[in-house]
Amino acid sequence: AQQGRIREKAYGKQKIYFADQEQLPAASDAELRGLDEEIAALSAKVQALQQSCRQMEAELKDLNSSMTTPELARETEELRKDCASYTEKLERIKSATNHVTPEEKEKVCGEQKLYCKEWRRRKRMATELLEAILEGYPKSKKQFFEEVGIETDEDHNVTLPAAP
């Protein structure tokens, strides 16, 4: 600092030393433009390298998440075993002698239609009756159902089968 090569600034009890920039040669406008162009070129190169790095990281992530050849071989073998067991099960079902005849199936479907029709009819009658009672009832529908002890299909998540 005494020789003038570096400068000294005192801040309270502390002293800071830094290079004396007045001794450095001043850069011309041409040199500054050249440095700016070099900075721009290097910035473009950095962006290109970052983009390339992101692409490679994405590819690495994709490769790491995919199965290796031994894992794929094990998975294929397991799927073949499953397929064989399902084929065997299908053959047992096909060879079973206790199939339902079309007449039995038709009879059961007819009974289901009859019971569903009756269910709808009775539900409609009960709903109409309850609505008639609720017209003159001072409290809400929910309170009435609780007092009387009525449980609806919706309370038990039961729905009527779709009409065929």
C-alpha positions in Angstrom: 0.0 0.0 0.0 2.9 2.4 0.8 4.5 1.6 -2.6 1.1 2.4 -4.3 0.5 -1.0 -5.9 -2.6 -1.7 -3.8 -5.0 0.7 -2.1 -6.1 0.7 1.5 -9.4 1.8 3.0 -10.1 1.9 6.7 -13.5 1.1 8.1 -13.3 1.7 11.8 -10.8 -0.7 13.2 -10.8 -2.8 10.0 -8.7 -2.1 6.9 -9.5 -3.4 3.4 -6.9 -3.8 0.7 -7.7 -4.0 -3.0 -5.9 -3.6 -6.3 -5.4 0.0 -7.5 -7.3 0.0 -10.8 -5.9 3.3 -11.8 -2.5 1.6 -12.5 -4.2 -0.9 -14.8 -4.4 0.0 -18.5 -7.8 1.3 -19.7 -9.5 -0.9 -22.2 -10.5 0.6 -25.5 -14.0 0.4 -27.0 -12.8 -2.2 -29.5 -11.4 -4.4 -26.7 -14.6 -4.0 -24.7 -16.7 -5.0 -27.7 -14.5 -8.0 -28.3 -14.8 -9.0 -24.7 -18.6 -8.6 -24.9 -18.7 -10.8 -28.0 -16.6 -13.4 -26.3 -19.0 -13.3 -23.3 -22.0 -13.7 -25.6 -20.3 -16.6 -27.4 -19.4 -18.3 -24.1 -22.9 -17.7 -22.7 -24.4 -19.4 -25.8 -22.0 -22.3 -25.4 -23.0 -22.6 -21.7 -26.7 -22.7 -22.6 -26.1 -25.3 -25.3 -24.1 -27.4 -22.9 -26.8 -27.0 -20.2 -29.5 -28.1 -22.7 -27.4 -31.1 -23.7 -26.9 -31.9 -20.0 -30.7 -31.8 -19.4 -31.3 -34.1 -22.3 -28.7 -36.5 -21.1 -30.2 -36.4 -17.5 -33.7 -37.1 -18.9 -32.3 -40.0 -20.9 -30.5 -41.3 -17.9 -33.6 -41.1 -15.8 -35.6 -42.9 -18.5 -33.0 -45.7 -18.7 -32.8 -46.0 -14.9 -36.6 -46.4 -14.6 -36.7 -49.1 -17.3 -36.1 -52.8 -16.5 -32.8 -54.4 -17.0 -32.5 -57.5 -19.2 -32.5 -60.0 -16.2 -35.5 -58.3 -14.7 -37.3 -58.4 -18.0 -36.5 -62.1 -18.3 -37.9 -62.8 -14.8 -41.0 -60.8 -15.6 -41.6 -62.6 -18.9 -41.2 -66.0 -17.1 -43.7 -65.0 -14.4 -46.2 -63.8 -17.1 -45.8 -67.1 -18.9 -46.5 -69.0 -15.7 -49.6 -66.9 -15.0 -50.7 -67.4 -18.6 -50.3 -71.2 -18.2 -52.2 -71.3 -15.0 -55.1 -69.2 -16.5 -55.1 -71.5 -19.6 -55.4 -74.5 -17.3 -58.2 -72.9 -15.3 -60.0 -72.0 -18.5 -59.8 -75.6 -19.6 -61.1 -76.9 -16.3 -64.1 -74.5 -16.6 -64.7 -75.6 -20.2 -64.6 -79.3 -19.3 -66.9 -78.9 -16.3 -70.1 -80.9 -16.6 -72.3 -78.8 -14.4 -73.0 -76.0 -16.9 -76.1 -73.9 -16.5 -78.6 -74.7 -19.3 -80.1 -71.9 -21.3 -83.5 -72.8 -19.8 -82.2 -72.4 -16.2 -80.5 -69.2 -17.1 -83.7 -67.8 -18.7 -85.7 -68.9 -15.6 -83.3 -67.1 -13.2 -83.2 -64.0 -15.4 -87.0 -63.9 -15.5 -87.2 -64.2 -11.7 -84.7 -61.4 -11.3 -86.8 -59.2 -13.6 -89.9 -60.0 -11.7 -88.3 -59.3 -8.3 -86.7 -56.0 -9.6 -90.1 -54.9 -11.0 -91.8 -55.7 -7.6 -88.9 -53.8 -5.8 -89.5 -50.7 -7.9 -93.3 -50.9 -7.4 -93.0 -51.2 -3.7 -90.3 -48.5 -3.4 -92.5 -46.1 -5.5 -95.5 -46.8 -3.2 -93.4 -46.3 -0.1 -92.0 -43.0 -1.5 -95.4 -41.7 -2.4 -96.8 -42.6 1.1 -93.8 -41.0 2.9 -94.1 -37.8 0.7 -97.8 -37.6 1.6 -96.9 -37.8 5.3 -94.1 -35.3 5.0 -96.4 -32.7 3.5 -98.0 -32.0 6.9 -94.9 -32.9 9.0 -93.2 -29.9 10.6 -89.7 -31.3 10.6 -87.3 -32.3 7.8 -87.4 -35.5 5.9 -84.2 -36.7 7.5 -85.5 -36.0 11.1 -88.7 -37.9 10.2 -86.8 -40.9 8.9 -84.7 -41.0 12.1 -87.7 -40.7 14.4 -89.6 -43.5 12.6 -86.5 -45.6 12.0 -86.7 -45.8 8.2 -83.6 -47.0 6.4 -83.4 -46.2 2.7 -81.6 -48.1 -0.1 -79.2 -45.1 -0.3 -78.3 -45.4 3.4 -76.9 -48.9 2.6 -75.5 -48.0 -0.9 -77.9 -50.3 -2.6 -79.1 -49.6 -6.1 -81.7 -51.3 -8.3 -80.2 -53.2 -11.2 -80.7 -51.5 -14.5 -83.9 -52.4 -16.3 -83.1 -54.7 -19.3 
